[in-house]
Every structure is written in C-alpha cells, then in structure tokens.
Amino acid sequence: MPISRQVWPPLTTVRQPCRLMGQIAAQQLIEAIEKPGSGRMVVLPYELYTRGSTAPPGDSSRPG
C-alpha cells in the first residue's frame, strides 16, 4: 500500500494476489457445492516488504 511508505516508521507489508484469491475461493465454493469434500489447499505466491516497523528478534537469553 502506498501509505505504508509514507508513515514513520515505514510499515512492513505483505503483497498478496487478492483478485486471484477471490477467483480461487469462488471456484472452490462452486466445487464444494457440486462435490462435497472436494476442497483442497491452494498456496499462492506473496511478497514480503520488510521496512522500518520490523526489528530483529530480541535476545531471549537476557532476563527481563
């Protein structure tokens, strides 16, 4: 989203193929109505944009 680059700190975002997700969901719904139990897992590509709102993990060996 364009605004994620304009705020401080810049927000980490995930880009997903929303239109394709909707098409596949509709297709699976129709298939599920016609053939119950026909559902399947679908994995789609995504892009992670790591920006300033993401920090490395803290040191878990230090107390508090």
C-alpha positions in Angstrom: 0.0 0.0 0.0 1.4 3.4 -0.9 0.7 4.8 2.6 2.9 2.2 4.2 5.9 4.1 2.7 4.7 7.5 3.9 4.3 6.8 7.7 7.0 6.6 10.3 8.4 4.1 10.7 7.7 2.7 7.3 5.4 -0.3 7.7 6.3 -3.9 6.8 3.6 -5.2 4.4 2.7 -8.3 2.5 1.6 -8.1 -1.1 -1.0 -10.8 -2.0 -2.8 -11.6 -5.3 -6.2 -10.6 -4.0 -8.1 -10.9 -7.3 -6.7 -14.4 -7.8 -7.5 -15.3 -4.2 -11.1 -14.3 -4.8 -11.3 -16.3 -8.1 -10.0 -19.4 -6.5 -12.3 -19.1 -3.4 -15.3 -18.7 -5.7 -14.2 -21.7 -7.8 -13.7 -23.8 -4.7 -17.1 -22.8 -3.3 -18.8 -24.0 -6.5 -16.8 -27.2 -6.5 -17.7 -27.8 -2.8 -21.4 -27.3 -3.6 -21.3 -29.7 -6.6 -18.9 -32.3 -5.0 -18.9 -32.1 -1.1 -15.5 -32.9 0.3 -13.6 -31.8 -2.8 -11.7 -29.0 -1.2 -8.0 -28.6 -1.5 -5.2 -26.4 -0.1 -4.0 -23.8 -2.5 -0.7 -21.9 -1.9 -0.3 -18.7 -3.8 2.8 -16.5 -4.1 3.3 -13.4 -2.0 5.9 -10.8 -1.4 7.1 -9.5 1.9 8.3 -5.9 2.1 10.3 -5.6 5.2 10.5 -1.9 6.3 11.3 0.1 9.4 8.5 -1.4 11.5 10.3 -4.7 11.7 13.1 -5.3 14.1 15.4 -8.3 14.6 14.3 -10.7 17.4 15.4 -9.8 20.9 18.0 -11.8 22.8 15.9 -14.3 24.8 18.9 -15.3 27.0 18.8 -11.9 28.8 16.4 -11.6 31.7 13.5 -9.1 31.5 
